[in-house]
Amino acid sequence: MSANLGALLKRLDPALRIQVYEAADELAYESSNGWNNAGTGHAGICEISYTPITRDGSPVKVQKVIDIFQEFEQTLQFWSHAVASGMIDNPKEFINPLPHIAFVDGEEQVKFLRSRYDGMKAHHFFAAMEWSTDHAKIGSWAPLLTVGRDPKQSIAATKMDGGTDINFGNVSRKLLAWLAKQPDCSVLSSTKVVGLKKVGLVVSNQPSSGWNVTTRNLKTGVEHTVTAKFVFVGAGGGSLPLLQKAGLPEARGLGGFPIGGHWLVCDKPEIVAQHQAKVYGQNLPEAPTMAVPHLDTRILDGKKTLLFGPFAAWTTRFLHRTGSWTDLPRSVKPHNLMTLLKIAATNFPLVRYLMQQGTQSMADRMRVMHIFYPSAKAEDWKLVDGGIRVQAIKKTDGEAGIVHFGTEVLTSADKSMSALLGASPGASVCVNIVLEVINKSFPHLMTSPRMAEIVPTYGTDYRKPENAARFNALATEARKHLKLI
Ligand SMILES: Cc1cc2nc3c(=O)[nH]c(=O)nc-3n(C[C@H](O)[C@H](O)[C@H](O)COP(=O)(O)OP(=O)(O)OC[C@H]3O[C@@H](n4cnc5c(N)ncnc54)[C@H](O)[C@@H]3O)c2cc1C
């Protein structure tokens, strides 16, 4: 998020002075690291959880996937601009084309998927989507789904080419490398932000406000303070503690709840070669939306591999690399204690689910895998860490639950600080989030003539059918630069 914000801001206004701090020794190795997320370019194509099942027989509502598709396109447009203009190179190192498949079994789910397909296919974003209930056809799209499956079982799938697998860590590191080379910009690692204090400033002879940002070099222990007119708290799991340090009134009552993730990984070439898709399934009962299982081809560290999961895990850490088991207890304050207790009391099924996930055996995990890949064998798979998400908990969430809370930008009343909370739909819509931050705190940049070059789809509603032809032209150009076609 910070890499995209920094690079896009500098591109819009080359006179800006930007400093990025990263606590870890390496950049983008927390949530955005390739292994710590599913790498799905969330365009709404296969994520069944964005289109909940309707119990009254009415057609499945597909507006949310249409919105997400348009938001994700802004990310592709910016990255395409970054490649075309020479800011970054070699897009294959961070983005690759991959069919996206939604897969279900059972009569009720098949009916649901058909309704979802009908709704989506009618929109120009998803016109290329295909549907099938035929085992042979589905097997031709993704052989592992049908090998060893009872031919009488009722299954259905939708497939769309044009989906993507993304290494969000690699694209972040490329953007940060570019930013670090720009005049008046710098990126410092092993440097943790340990204090944020509001200060009065005078800007163009007018009283204004900004922040004293205190950092600690984690290798030498040396502390340093700089003053900034604007601070973006894009610290992932570290954002809530920083907001608490800043004492922002807007952050009062906010809590954080960390959920760890695990993947099952298969590196066996003869199995990996049989799968070339991201296959998302139906949400399991009581599972949070982040735990919807999927069987994914990934291109990580220059190698094709297979990931299945995620499996939720219990943790009290907010950050994988630089966090500690005390993160959760230390985030509990008098102003958020009641919110946290209420959430715990009203989300007992979720708490039970997390406890049960944490104690799962390999056989339990393979039972979930067999829904997708019936002939999978435990000995071909190993369990690896899959990162941590800190779900933001708001006072007003009440019984709405904590883990269905999307990404939210929080901005101080005087616009001198923005922060990102929540985790879903995540890195895919980072540019849409960045544009929201810029719109709130740097509104004059939104009308910059450069915007049309940097994010060509910004400012027009391409969800409207009359804009379909122009959208397709822009989308094709971006995909050519990103070497997706
Ligand atoms: C299991 C799982 C699967 C996911 N799958 C997907 C997916 O398929 N597609 C998708 O789009 N999204 C996915 N996500 C979400 C996505 O990974 C995140 O939304 C995104 O990476 C968050 O980026 P970020 O920049 O906010 O956080 P991060 O990448 O975590 O970056 C924050 C950085 O701030 C640093 N930091 C923290 N505190 C401080 C401090 N005090 N001082 C200095 N630095 C600090 C951290 O070290 C870190 O490097 C998934 C997440 C999980 C857990």
The ligand as an SDF file (V2000), in Angstrom:
LIG
                    3D

 53 58  0  0  0  0  0  0  0  0999 V2000
   -3.7620  -15.6860    3.9630 C   0  0  0  0  0  0  0  0  0  0  0  0
   -3.8910  -14.4070    3.2010 C   0  0  0  0  0  0  0  0  0  0  0  0
   -4.2400  -14.4250    1.8530 C   0  0  0  0  0  0  0  0  0  0  0  0
   -4.3810  -13.2140    1.1520 C   0  0  0  0  0  0  0  0  0  0  0  0
   -4.6730  -13.2860   -0.1730 N   0  0  0  0  0  0  0  0  0  0  0  0
   -4.7610  -12.1510   -0.9050 C   0  0  0  0  0  0  0  0  0  0  0  0
   -4.9740  -12.2370   -2.3060 C   0  0  0  0  0  0  0  0  0  0  0  0
   -5.0570  -13.3180   -2.8530 O   0  0  0  0  0  0  0  0  0  0  0  0
   -5.0800  -11.0850   -3.0000 N   0  0  0  0  0  0  0  0  0  0  0  0
   -4.9860   -9.8630   -2.3960 C   0  0  0  0  0  0  0  0  0  0  0  0
   -5.1300   -8.8640   -3.0890 O   0  0  0  0  0  0  0  0  0  0  0  0
   -4.7640   -9.7500   -1.0670 N   0  0  0  0  0  0  0  0  0  0  0  0
   -4.6360  -10.8660   -0.3110 C   0  0  0  0  0  0  0  0  0  0  0  0
   -4.3840  -10.7930    1.0320 N   0  0  0  0  0  0  0  0  0  0  0  0
   -4.3250   -9.4590    1.6510 C   0  0  0  0  0  0  0  0  0  0  0  0
   -3.0160   -8.7510    1.3260 C   0  0  0  0  0  0  0  0  0  0  0  0
   -1.9160   -9.6090    1.5830 O   0  0  0  0  0  0  0  0  0  0  0  0
   -2.9230   -7.4900    2.1780 C   0  0  0  0  0  0  0  0  0  0  0  0
   -4.1140   -6.7420    2.0700 O   0  0  0  0  0  0  0  0  0  0  0  0
   -1.7790   -6.5670    1.7160 C   0  0  0  0  0  0  0  0  0  0  0  0
   -0.5950   -7.2980    1.4760 O   0  0  0  0  0  0  0  0  0  0  0  0
   -1.5580   -5.5290    2.7830 C   0  0  0  0  0  0  0  0  0  0  0  0
   -0.5160   -4.6490    2.3860 O   0  0  0  0  0  0  0  0  0  0  0  0
   -0.0080   -3.5580    3.3950 P   0  0  0  0  0  0  0  0  0  0  0  0
    0.9700   -2.7190    2.6720 O   0  0  0  0  0  0  0  0  0  0  0  0
   -1.1750   -2.8930    4.0340 O   0  0  0  0  0  0  0  0  0  0  0  0
    0.6970   -4.3990    4.5630 O   0  0  0  0  0  0  0  0  0  0  0  0
    2.1200   -5.1080    4.5970 P   0  0  0  0  0  0  0  0  0  0  0  0
    2.4890   -5.7420    3.3030 O   0  0  0  0  0  0  0  0  0  0  0  0
    2.1130   -5.9800    5.8030 O   0  0  0  0  0  0  0  0  0  0  0  0
    3.1170   -3.9010    4.7950 O   0  0  0  0  0  0  0  0  0  0  0  0
    3.1840   -3.1720    5.9890 C   0  0  0  0  0  0  0  0  0  0  0  0
    4.6450   -2.9690    6.3190 C   0  0  0  0  0  0  0  0  0  0  0  0
    4.7430   -2.0810    7.4300 O   0  0  0  0  0  0  0  0  0  0  0  0
    5.8140   -2.5180    8.2430 C   0  0  0  0  0  0  0  0  0  0  0  0
    5.6200   -1.9710    9.5900 N   0  0  0  0  0  0  0  0  0  0  0  0
    4.7210   -2.3430   10.5180 C   0  0  0  0  0  0  0  0  0  0  0  0
    4.8310   -1.5790   11.6250 N   0  0  0  0  0  0  0  0  0  0  0  0
    5.8180   -0.6850   11.3670 C   0  0  0  0  0  0  0  0  0  0  0  0
    6.4040    0.3870   12.1070 C   0  0  0  0  0  0  0  0  0  0  0  0
    5.9790    0.7030   13.3530 N   0  0  0  0  0  0  0  0  0  0  0  0
    7.4220    1.1040   11.5400 N   0  0  0  0  0  0  0  0  0  0  0  0
    7.8630    0.8070   10.2760 C   0  0  0  0  0  0  0  0  0  0  0  0
    7.3410   -0.2050    9.5330 N   0  0  0  0  0  0  0  0  0  0  0  0
    6.3280   -0.9270   10.0660 C   0  0  0  0  0  0  0  0  0  0  0  0
    5.7400   -4.0400    8.1920 C   0  0  0  0  0  0  0  0  0  0  0  0
    7.0020   -4.6270    8.5300 O   0  0  0  0  0  0  0  0  0  0  0  0
    5.3400   -4.2750    6.7390 C   0  0  0  0  0  0  0  0  0  0  0  0
    6.4480   -4.5270    5.8730 O   0  0  0  0  0  0  0  0  0  0  0  0
   -4.2070  -11.9660    1.7870 C   0  0  0  0  0  0  0  0  0  0  0  0
   -3.8300  -11.9550    3.1340 C   0  0  0  0  0  0  0  0  0  0  0  0
   -3.6620  -13.1540    3.8370 C   0  0  0  0  0  0  0  0  0  0  0  0
   -3.2220  -13.1280    5.2690 C   0  0  0  0  0  0  0  0  0  0  0  0
  1  2  1  0
  2  3  1  0
  2 52  2  0
  3  4  2  0
  4  5  1  0
  4 50  1  0
  5  6  2  0
  6  7  1  0
  6 13  1  0
  7  8  2  0
  7  9  1  0
  9 10  1  0
 10 11  2  0
 10 12  1  0
 12 13  2  0
 13 14  1  0
 14 15  1  0
 14 50  1  0
 15 16  1  0
 16 17  1  0
 16 18  1  0
 18 19  1  0
 18 20  1  0
 20 21  1  0
 20 22  1  0
 22 23  1  0
 23 24  1  0
 24 25  2  0
 24 26  1  0
 24 27  1  0
 27 28  1  0
 28 29  2  0
 28 30  1  0
 28 31  1  0
 31 32  1  0
 32 33  1  0
 33 34  1  0
 33 48  1  0
 34 35  1  0
 35 36  1  0
 35 46  1  0
 36 37  1  0
 36 45  1  0
 37 38  2  0
 38 39  1  0
 39 40  1  0
 39 45  2  0
 40 41  1  0
 40 42  2  0
 42 43  1  0
 43 44  2  0
 44 45  1  0
 46 47  1  0
 46 48  1  0
 48 49  1  0
 50 51  2  0
 51 52  1  0
 52 53  1  0
M  END
$$$$
